[in-house]
Amino acid sequence: MLRMMKMEFTIFTQYLKTMLFTMAFTMACIAVGMGTVTALPSIAFIMMMFGMSTTGSAYDEQNGWGAYRLALPVSRRDVVLGRYAFNLIVAIAAAAVTSVLVALLVGFGQAAPLTGRLAEMLSWGDEGIMPSLAGLLACACIGLALSSVTLPAYFKFGQTKATQWLPFIMLLLSVAPFVVIGLMGGEAAALLDRAMMASRQTGGFGALGLGVLAIALAAYAASAFVSVRLYEARDL
């Protein structure tokens, strides 16, 4: 798996440089539009997580790299687990680096005599910490959930064919919760409402968020083992 991760880093070096420029431009536009830098770590995580998932599959099909790679001393299991681990590590690193950058910008905003919109954008009191953490938690769960669905499809079908199936799969998954709630009647909605009310009253939204993140990580891990089975059965 480590050998696969080293290959991924070598292959993605140029892409990561391009992605950093794209992320910097996107985050600058969002920061100016929103008037705050609190959301930047969240954006970095989800952009990198989703970008790596789609681009990795595209690179596999270029010049038959996916098939040639199997002639090297790596197994199909190594390929899958290495990509899952590499994508997650890169996304976490992007969010961490962006968090440090945000901290430096906020520190500069507090030290420098700034005025106007720039001062508002770089001002960040205690009230900005919780929204930023909540946004990062939500985007982490979304990024993990998206990758848990897209990566098995890419390993099963390849990028070209998977792009034909993924819109249908995403639509099905987005509708499925509402179908389940409809079949269960008002009991499911009432149970969810009671859980949210209890979390609000006890201040347990942090624990609830960590629980959701744990579920998302478990789904990501389960997706990796599903992808191993699919990729081992795929004819390259």
C-alpha positions in Angstrom: 0.0 0.0 0.0 2.9 2.4 0.8 4.4 1.7 -2.6 1.1 2.6 -4.2 0.9 5.8 -2.2 4.4 6.7 -3.4 3.3 6.2 -7.0 0.2 8.3 -6.5 2.3 11.1 -5.1 4.7 10.9 -8.1 1.8 10.9 -10.6 -0.2 13.6 -8.9 2.6 16.0 -8.3 1.8 18.2 -11.3 -1.9 17.9 -10.7 -1.5 19.0 -7.1 0.3 22.1 -8.2 -2.5 23.0 -10.5 -5.1 22.1 -7.9 -3.4 24.4 -5.4 -3.7 27.3 -7.8 -7.4 26.4 -8.4 -8.1 26.1 -4.7 -6.4 29.4 -3.9 -8.4 31.3 -6.6 -11.7 29.6 -5.6 -11.2 30.2 -1.9 -10.2 33.9 -2.5 -13.5 34.4 -4.4 -15.5 32.6 -1.7 -13.8 34.6 1.1 -14.6 37.9 -0.7 -18.1 36.8 -1.5 -18.9 35.6 2.0 -17.0 38.3 3.7 -15.2 35.8 6.0 -12.4 33.2 5.9 -14.0 30.8 8.3 -15.2 28.4 5.5 -11.8 28.0 3.8 -10.6 24.8 5.5 -13.9 23.2 4.7 -13.7 24.1 1.1 -10.1 22.9 0.9 -11.1 19.4 2.3 -14.0 18.8 0.0 -12.3 20.1 -3.1 -9.3 18.0 -2.6 -11.3 14.9 -1.7 -13.6 15.1 -4.6 -10.9 16.2 -7.1 -8.5 13.4 -6.2 -11.3 10.8 -6.5 -12.2 11.8 -10.1 -8.8 12.6 -11.3 -7.2 9.4 -10.1 -9.7 7.3 -12.2 -9.0 9.5 -15.2 -5.3 9.0 -14.9 -5.8 5.2 -14.7 -7.3 5.2 -18.2 -4.6 7.4 -19.7 -2.2 5.3 -21.8 -3.4 2.1 -20.1 -1.7 3.1 -16.8 -4.2 1.1 -14.7 -3.4 -2.1 -16.5 0.4 -1.5 -16.7 0.5 -0.7 -13.0 -0.6 -4.2 -12.1 2.6 -5.5 -13.8 4.6 -3.7 -11.1 5.0 -5.2 -7.6 1.6 -4.0 -6.3 -1.6 -6.0 -5.9 -5.0 -4.8 -6.7 -5.7 -4.6 -3.0 -2.7 -2.3 -2.6 -4.0 -0.1 -5.5 -7.4 0.4 -3.9 -6.3 0.8 -0.3 -3.4 3.0 -1.3 -5.7 5.4 -3.3 -8.3 5.6 -0.4 -5.5 6.3 2.1 -3.7 8.8 -0.2 -6.9 10.7 -1.0 -7.8 11.1 2.7 -4.3 12.1 3.7 -4.1 14.7 1.0 -7.5 16.2 1.9 -6.6 16.3 5.6 -3.3 18.0 4.7 -5.0 20.5 2.5 -7.5 21.4 5.3 -4.7 21.6 7.9 -2.5 23.9 5.7 -5.5 26.1 5.0 -6.3 26.3 8.7 -2.8 27.5 9.4 -3.1 30.0 6.6 -6.4 31.2 8.0 -4.9 31.6 11.4 -2.0 33.7 9.9 -4.5 35.9 8.0 -6.6 36.4 11.1 -3.5 37.3 13.1 -2.4 39.7 10.4 -5.9 41.2 10.4 -5.7 41.8 14.2 -2.2 43.2 14.1 -2.5 45.5 11.1 -4.6 48.6 11.1 -7.1 47.4 8.5 -10.5 49.0 7.9 -13.6 48.4 5.8 -14.5 45.0 4.3 -11.0 43.6 4.5 -11.0 44.1 8.3 -14.4 42.5 8.6 -13.2 39.5 6.5 -10.1 38.9 8.6 -11.8 39.5 12.0 -12.6 36.3 13.8 -13.7 36.2 17.4 -14.9 33.3 19.5 -18.2 33.3 17.7 -16.4 32.3 14.5 -14.8 29.2 15.8 -17.9 27.0 16.2 -19.3 27.8 12.7 -15.9 27.0 11.2 -15.6 23.7 13.0 -19.2 22.8 12.2 -18.6 23.6 8.5 -15.4 21.6 8.4 -17.2 18.7 10.1 -20.1 18.9 7.6 -17.8 19.1 4.6 -15.7 16.2 5.9 -18.8 14.1 6.1 -20.0 15.1 2.6 -16.5 14.5 1.1 -16.2 11.1 2.7 -19.8 10.2 1.6 -19.2 11.2 -2.0 -15.9 9.3 -2.2 -17.6 6.3 -0.6 -19.9 6.2 -3.6 -17.8 7.4 -6.5 -14.6 5.4 -5.8 -16.3 1.9 -6.0 -18.0 3.0 -9.2 -14.6 4.1 -10.7 -12.9 0.8 -9.6 -15.7 -1.3 -11.0 -16.4 0.5 -14.3 -13.5 2.9 -15.0 -14.0 6.6 -15.3 -15.7 6.6 -18.8 -18.4 4.1 -18.0 -18.8 5.2 -14.3 -19.7 8.8 -15.4 -22.8 7.2 -17.1 -23.9 5.5 -13.9 -23.0 8.0 -11.2 -25.8 10.5 -11.9 -28.4 7.8 -11.5 -26.6 6.4 -8.4 -26.4 9.9 -6.8 -30.1 10.5 -7.6 -31.1 7.2 -6.1 -29.1 7.8 -3.0 -30.5 11.3 -2.6 -34.1 10.1 -2.9 -33.7 7.0 -0.8 -33.9 8.7 2.7 -37.1 10.4 1.7 -38.6 7.1 0.5 -37.6 5.4 3.8 -39.1 8.2 5.8 -42.3 8.0 3.7 -42.6 4.2 4.2 -42.0 4.6 7.9 -44.6 7.4 8.2 -44.3 10.2 10.7 -42.5 8.1 13.3 -39.1 8.6 11.6 -39.5 12.3 11.3 -40.7 12.5 14.9 -37.7 10.5 16.1 -35.3 12.7 14.3 -37.0 15.8 15.6 -36.8 14.5 19.2 -33.1 13.7 18.7 -32.3 17.2 17.4 -34.3 18.7 20.3 -32.4 16.6 22.9 -29.1 17.6 21.3 -30.1 21.3 21.4 -31.2 21.2 25.0 -28.1 19.3 26.3 -25.6 21.0 24.1 -24.7 17.8 22.5 -24.4 18.9 18.9 -20.6 18.4 19.1 -21.0 14.8 20.2 -23.7 14.3 17.4 -21.3 15.8 14.8 -18.5 13.5 15.9 -20.9 10.6 15.8 -21.8 11.4 12.2 -18.2 11.8 11.3 -17.4 8.4 12.8 -20.2 6.9 10.7 -18.8 8.7 7.6 -15.3 7.3 8.3 -16.8 3.8 8.8 -18.7 4.1 5.5 -15.4 5.2 3.8 -13.6 2.2 5.2 -16.4 -0.2 4.2 -16.3 1.4 0.7 -12.6 0.6 0.5 -13.2 -3.1 1.1 -16.1 -3.1 -1.4 -13.8 -1.5 -4.0 -11.2 -4.2 -3.4 -13.7 -6.9 -4.2 -14.9 -5.0 -7.3 -11.4 -4.2 -8.6 -10.2 -7.8 -8.1 -13.1 -9.1 -10.2 -12.7 -6.5 -12.9 -11.1 -7.5 -16.2 -8.4 -5.1 -17.3 
